Amino acid sequence: MNTSRRDFLKTLATGSTVSVLSMLTPVELVFREKLINKFSAGKLPTKGDYSLDKQIKYLNHGSIGTIPKIVQEAHREYLSLCESNPWFYMWSGEWEEPIESVRQKTAKFLNADSDEISFPHNTTEVYNLLALGLPLGSGDEVLFSNLNHAGASIPFHIHSEKRGYSVKVFDIPVDNLTNITKDDILDLYEANITTRTKLVVIPHIDNTFGLRQPVKEIAALARSKGVEFVSLDTAQTMGMIPIDVKDLDIDVIGTSAHKWIQAPKGVSVAYFNKRIHQKLDPMWVTWGQKDWKDSARKFEDYGTRNLPEVLTLGHSIDFQTNIDRSLKADKLKSLWKHAQNLSEQNNNTVWRSPSDWELSGSLFIVELKNEKPSILSKKLFQDKGFVFRPFDQHSTIRISPNVFNTTEELDELFDLV
Ligand SMILES: Cc1ncc(COP(=O)(O)O)c(C=O)c1O
């Protein structure tokens, strides 16, 4: 924005030339400062850092994550600021630079370039974009396994009919995931990729069994067999485990930042490798498109949008960045190991997720021998405040703790099962 327009907007916004334009910077700085002071000492967040009810034992980050209080505060600030002059904050361009700063910190978080980052609403949106916008046609095949989430599958099933490409779903045998190896998984991809395969979709960790797939090796295998596009669904991993897009060498990432990034609902992160910017058609087109030929900005929903949430996402990324990586990894692994031991000692449960941490994560399942999962989950929620996800179709319950959960919560849960 040029200086005279800036001055004009200041005058319009305030009725004088007193600057309100500096307001965003203090909001950003105040919260960054608070975060740094809170977590620089190598501490992990505790339950008190969230708004969870005291009675609740929250073990369902795989469905909906918790938002730290400090991020909620920032969110409220942005909402209030926006409502203090809606037109000004939504349309005068004043939030453009702060949004670019969120883009830069998100890019850094994933080892990407900021031109490769866009802010969609969720994972499902990214897979709709791919199903509609990739150059796929007659003779081309999209490949994924039975562990792919509906949000990353249905867009291809529906849109392939009109666009003329096909979809192939192969089976990863879920009855014996406990003993599955990296090579078993790679063999399945090897056997199912053909010369027709144009896109492979990989759920980094799936939501029903908690298998962490060897993404880097699958992507390399797919490329060696001539697959043009590889996409990673990180709904269950971005924010749970580190992701380095350059190292993984994939083309697109979709995620749901409301889970492990602990961002507000309705805003998310997507990664589009530069090599596909010209090949993928945007889902919406509007006034900025011509300037964004080589930028993932063109894959965003421009128009009146969720700007307070996009800015708050930046604080969620700061929050995750400030947590010591190795402390976090150790904590999540120790909760996983503790639950596995408890399950093995419990006559009523069978561990059904992989038993190797490299192929698992902070989302795991146990089969119930004696009770219907939905009945148990309802009872333990009402009587004891436990929140976890039942899957009646597999006779399992899914437990997905975060760093503030405790081994005592797991002890109590397994005592009650
Ligand atoms: C692995 C995976 N992919 C995709 C989705 C869909 O996410 P959203 O509803 O946020 O688009 C989910 C939601 O639970 C998921 O677990």
The ligand as an SDF file (V2000), in Angstrom:
LIG
                    3D

 16 16  0  0  0  0  0  0  0  0999 V2000
   -5.9870  -38.6960    9.0610 C   0  0  0  0  0  0  0  0  0  0  0  0
   -7.0990  -37.7060    8.8450 C   0  0  0  0  0  0  0  0  0  0  0  0
   -7.2670  -37.1420    7.6440 N   0  0  0  0  0  0  0  0  0  0  0  0
   -8.2370  -36.2560    7.3850 C   0  0  0  0  0  0  0  0  0  0  0  0
   -9.1280  -35.8800    8.3750 C   0  0  0  0  0  0  0  0  0  0  0  0
  -10.2210  -34.8900    8.0410 C   0  0  0  0  0  0  0  0  0  0  0  0
  -10.0060  -33.7310    8.7240 O   0  0  0  0  0  0  0  0  0  0  0  0
  -10.9510  -32.4280    8.5330 P   0  0  0  0  0  0  0  0  0  0  0  0
  -12.3130  -32.8640    8.9290 O   0  0  0  0  0  0  0  0  0  0  0  0
  -10.3790  -31.4380    9.4730 O   0  0  0  0  0  0  0  0  0  0  0  0
  -10.8720  -32.0390    7.1250 O   0  0  0  0  0  0  0  0  0  0  0  0
   -9.0040  -36.4250    9.6550 C   0  0  0  0  0  0  0  0  0  0  0  0
   -9.9460  -36.0720   10.7370 C   0  0  0  0  0  0  0  0  0  0  0  0
  -10.0280  -36.6860   11.7670 O   0  0  0  0  0  0  0  0  0  0  0  0
   -7.9690  -37.3780    9.8920 C   0  0  0  0  0  0  0  0  0  0  0  0
   -7.8130  -37.9530   11.0810 O   0  0  0  0  0  0  0  0  0  0  0  0
  1  2  1  0
  2  3  1  0
  2 15  2  0
  3  4  2  0
  4  5  1  0
  5  6  1  0
  5 12  2  0
  6  7  1  0
  7  8  1  0
  8  9  2  0
  8 10  1  0
  8 11  1  0
 12 13  1  0
 12 15  1  0
 13 14  2  0
 15 16  1  0
M  END
$$$$
